[in-house]
Amino acid sequence: MSELKPPTPTPTPGDTYKGWLFKWTNYIKGYQRRWFVLSNGLLSYYRTQAEMGHTCRGTINLATANIVVEDSCNFVISNGGAQTYHLKASSEVERQRWITALELAKAKAVDMQAGSDDSGDDCPGVSPAPGQGGGCRNSEIQSTLRTLSSKVEDLTTCNDLIVKHGSALQRSLSELEGLRVGGDMGEKIRQVTERATLFRITSNAMINACRDFLSLAQSHSKRWQKALQTEREQRIRLEETLEQLAKQHNHLERAFRGATVLPPSFSNPALGSKGGAPGKGDASDEDDDNEFFDAMEDPAEFITVPADPKYHRRSGSNISGISSETGTDDQSFDELSLASNPESPQPLELEPVRQRRTRIPDKPNYYLNLWSIMKNCIGKELSKIPMPVNFNEPLSMLQRLSEDLEYYEILDKAAKCHNSLEQMCYVAAFTVSSYSTTVHRTGKPFNPLLGETFELDRVRECGYRSLCEQVSHHPPAAAHHAFSEKGWTLRQEIALASKFRGKYLSIMPLGSIQCLFDKSNNHYSWKKVTTTVHNIIVGKLWIDQSGEIDVVNHKTGDRCHLKFAPYSYFSRDVPRKVTGVVTDKDGKAHYVLSGTWDEKMEFSRIMQSSKGENGTEGKQRTVYQTLKAKEIWRKNPLPEGAENMYYFSSLALTLNEHEEGVAPTDSRRRPDQRLMEEGRWDEANAEKQRLEEKQRTARREREREAVKAASSPEEAITEDSINDSPLKTHAQETGTTASEVSDETDTEDSPPHTPVASPYGPSLFPLLSVHPDSYQALWFEKVDDSVSGETLHVYKGGYWEAKEQGSWDVCPDIF
């Protein structure tokens, strides 16, 4: 888990391995994220990377350590009881990378200990520095080679002598056999004895030379094996580096051809996204009083295993009833699409792209007692609670809605897909990516005023345009429409239901999101999951997403079921985990998706499925055999200093930037929001109250007009008749006016509630509730979608034409 490619560990020069892991601390704080460094057979960890220069939190020697794998993500390192590290990686792949690195480091540490006693070291106990690689090691190798060469020459000489003396001995023995018993017998025996003695001496010399050679070779074999292993590892690192450089070059080339800004997905993503929720670390080095939300951990509905290697060789097969992609296992889909798609952008003359801002004023450090505001609000709808700007962030809900387009490139790739099941994987990844910006964003966005709009024109940079409008104020609802030159349209209508429960706040989005692709006419729809904000009163705020999403292709019947696992204190899974399965209209599974909503998503092709053993609750889990997982989305890094800028992403920093030609109702022109961004919070609070009162006045006027229009002359309810009714008597007793009865809690943060049964009879309130507001959205109209069967506001056109003409006469004065 590295800062370069989180959470992948990063090999560095000098056999050093660095990366993020989750370390168990205690039952109070659970797992905490720590920076681990593996170097020279020692595994050390720090709270942050900045601590590497001065504070090490712990070190364990791998030479005497035991490495045990517990499950898909967890492993334990122990040196016999004195030190034990319970660690967790973000995925099985990352865990295996760490295990491999640790095993190699352990083997090297053991070899180094054994090699320290060797007598053949010319430079004992000193590892050559990268710049001294030739010196000590080369002289040692040259000396060893010279010694071995001399031993080989000795062996050659001994071999020649043995051959010579052996031949002479053989001749003497032959002559001895041919002699008769006589006077020459003694002389011949003496010659044979001399030659036998010379043969024995030469053989002994040969044996001694062989022994010396063997001893010398054995004494250096370990050193040579170690050197060979080092060379192999360096070669592997070079190959991985070259592969990464080739991919970056490919994406740079495509970005240049498209005359667009390079997508930031290949920058170094910082893993700051893990800090909001409980992670893993030491009890001794954490000071935050986190309060954890324990959710019931549901057993996994399926597990995945690597597919049989035979599937990787069948590049021409048509398994699972869809076009095969096994022949392109080592090449990303978007690379293939761009290479083969005749509509891929060709090199064009580059146009200058507007430089967007990269910073906003730092967030002021103003103290405010949250409990003094919230203690009287328990059990109420969140929208009924008037909030000061101290709890806001300087963006409106419309701008937050536009942030869903942060990873528009996923839909660009989906538009190029020729297979609907592959396209479904990209659409599902896009639904998950929209939550990545929320991991640290605990500030509340400004509730839009009725009629407020927000445009996001990124045609030149990214090829899309987006428009949001607040189309209703009771219930509050916003409509969003975005279309791209790459062939997709995104539209959504979102309303929020929320409940404050003292310890946590639950936000339930209502409404649906739809995505349409021009080429294939595929029509997708889905809904959002529940967002929970924990530690509202005491402790550090942190956000969790939980629930299930069904992404449906209404044209083909394909479906993707995504499950956002809620955080559980007792879970051994990676926090913020998301899993999903893509099935066709017959329910047959074709792809598996996995990852986390704050970091990345991967997808794998299913080659075979079978029923496995029963789970913890008796449910039978499905076992999927899959190909190698491919990364489909990764979170962009936060800009430098984001913690002082409300944890805004690079896109969010530009949303409230001044822009010429936008509508007078655009969120950028909202004065209280602008004052808050500039750090003038007291003025922002006063301006917010003025806008709320202005909105109340406009709403009352619309209600009066609606009542008058709906009433017959005999039933007309005038202001005099209201003043003479029991309603006024009750209002006088309670100190309110008639208009305040239904309006006393209607603020910009609190839309009017649904009328309840009246104790004064059914004659008055039905008229007020039948036509409570005559407002009609300016750029959207409510339609029944025949494809999805849902009713939602759809963009009816006219906005961009009005912008080109500079004609905003139809826009109301809301600010």
Secondary structure by P-SEA (a helix, b strand, c coil): cccccccbbbbccccbbbbbbbbbccccccbbbbbbbbcccbbbbcccccccccccccccccccbbbbbccccbbbbbcccccccccccccaaaaaaaaaaaaaaaaaaaaaaaaccccccccccccccccccccaaaaaaaaaaaaaaaaaaaaaaaaaaaaaaaaaaaaaaaaaaacccccaaaaaaaaaaaaaaaaaaaaaaaaaaaaaaaaaaaaaaaaaaaaaaaaaaaaaaaaaaaaaaaaaaaaaaaaaaacccccccccccccccccccbbbbbccccccbbbbbbccccccccccccccccccccccccccccccccccccccaaaaaaaccccccccccccccbbbbcccccccccccccccccccccccccccccccccccccccaaaaaacccccaaaaaaaaacccaaaaaaaaaaaaaacccccccccccccccccccbbbbbccccccbbbbbbbcccccbbbbbbbbbccbbbbbbbbbbbbbbcccbbbbbbccbbbbbbccccbbbbbbbbbbbbccccccbbbbbbbbbbbbbcccccbbbbbbbcccccccccccccccbbbbcccccccbbbbbbcccbbbbbbbcbbbbcccccccbbbbbbbcccccccccccccccccccccccccccccccccccccccccccccaaaaaaaacaaaaaaaaaaaaaaaaaaaaaaaaaaaaaaaccccccccaaaaaacaaaaaaaaaccccccccccccccccccccccccccccccaaaaaacccccccccbbbbbcccccbbbbcccccaaaaaaacccccccccc
